[in-house]
Amino acid sequence: MGNTPLTSKPRYSAAELQEFETLIHAKLAQAEETLRLDKDSLMRLSANSTDDTYLGQSELEDGTAMMEREDLTRSVVRQEKFIGQLKGALGRIRTGDYGVCRATGQLIPKERLRLVPHATLTVEAKNTRPEPRPEPKQTGRVQSETEED
């Protein structure tokens, strides 16, 4: 397969990849801790549930607890997805594909990778994609680092 330097794809240097790997490991540790805390909170809420007791609890408190469980469940799902994306990025570092746009083959700018280390598209490639399927209605959302690019 002897790829010559003239025909090989652009890649980040070993030192640059080490910087990204360190950043990803830090984000991964933080995401795993958040996931653990959210799961613990969810378990605690479930254990303290009064669903099977007398109707002494007001409907408002019951609704608030349900909303809190739903929020925690969504957070757990988001964190699990984010963790998977970060692990995928570590895999791309190992295979040598990290930082290369899957649509254009160009290097994703370092600034983008520092902000979204699991990115697989340049901003330009992401913006030219067809609109994603609509998500369940959530108002006031700002793109988070857990969203796919």
N, C-alpha and C positions, 0 to 999 in steps of 0.2 A: 504494500500500500504506500510506499514512500512518498508522503506528502512533502513537497518542498515548502520553504518558508513563503514563497510567493503565492502558493495556492492554499495555504492553511488558513483556517478561520482566525479572526482576532481573538485573543485571550488575555486575561489579566495575568500579571506576573505572580510568582509564588508568594512574594511578600504581600502583594495586594490581596491575594486569596486568603492569606493568613489573617489579615486585618478583618476581612469579611467573616471568616470563620469564627474569630473571637467575638465579633459583634453578634453573630447568629447564636452562638452558645449563650451569651448573656441574655438575649431576648428569649431564648428557649427556656432558660432557668426561670426567668420572670414569668413567662406564660404558664409554665408548669406549676409554679407557686400560686398564681392566680386561679388556675384550674383546681388545685387542691383546696384552696380556701372556698371557692364557689361550691364545690362538691360537699365540703364539710357543712357549709351553711344550708345547702339544700337538704342534706341528711338531717340536720338539726330541726329545720322547719317541718320536715315530714314526721320526725319523731314527736314533735310537740303539737302535731295536728289534733284538732278537736272534732274532726269529721264524724267520729263515731260516738260522740258524747251528746248530752242533752242540749237542746237548742238555746242554751244560756248565752252564747256568744252572738253579738250583733251581726247583722248582715254586712255592715260596713267593714268590721274587723275581719270577717271571713273573706270578703272580696279583696281586702288589702293583702292578706296572707296568700291568696291565690295568685294575685298579680306579682307578688314577690317571688313565689315559686316559679312562675312563668318567666320572669326576668332572669332569675338564676339559671333556669334551664337553657334559655337562649344564650346566656353568657358561657355556660359550659360547652354548648355546641360550637360557638364561635372560637373559644380557646382551643378546643380539640382540633378544629379546622386549621387554625393558625399554627399550632404545634406541628401538624402534618405538613403544612407548607414550609415551615422552617426546617424540618427534617429532610424534606425534598430538596431544599436549597443546599443543605450539607451534602446530600448525595450528589448534586450537580458539581459541587466543589471537588469531590472525590473523582468524578468521571471527567472533569475538565470542561464541563459545559456551563459552569456558573458564569453569570454576567453576560451571556450571549442571548440576544433577543430571539425568541423562537419563531417570530414572524419574519424578521428581516436579516437575521444573522449578524447584525451589528452589535458592538458592545453597548450594553446599557450603561449610561453615565454613572460614575461613582456616587455622585450626589443622590441619585435616585436609589441606588442600592443601599446607601447608608440610611436612608429614610424607610425604604421598603426592601429589606434584604432578601425577601423571597420572590421579588419581582422576576418575571420571565419575559416581559415585554417592555420596550421603550415606551415612553409616554406617547410618542407619535403613533406607534403601532397600536397601542391600547385605544387611542382616540379614533382610529380608523376602523375599529372592529364594529360589527353590527351591534345594536343595542342589546344588552343582556336581557334575559327573561325577567319580567317584573317579580320583585320579591314581595313577601307579605307586607302590607302597609305598615310603615314605620315612619313617623314624621320627625322632622328636625334632625335627620341623620347627616353626619359628616363622614366622608370616607375614612374608614379606620384602617389601621395597618393589618387587620385580619382579613380584609377583603381581598379577593383575588384581583390580579391586575389584568 
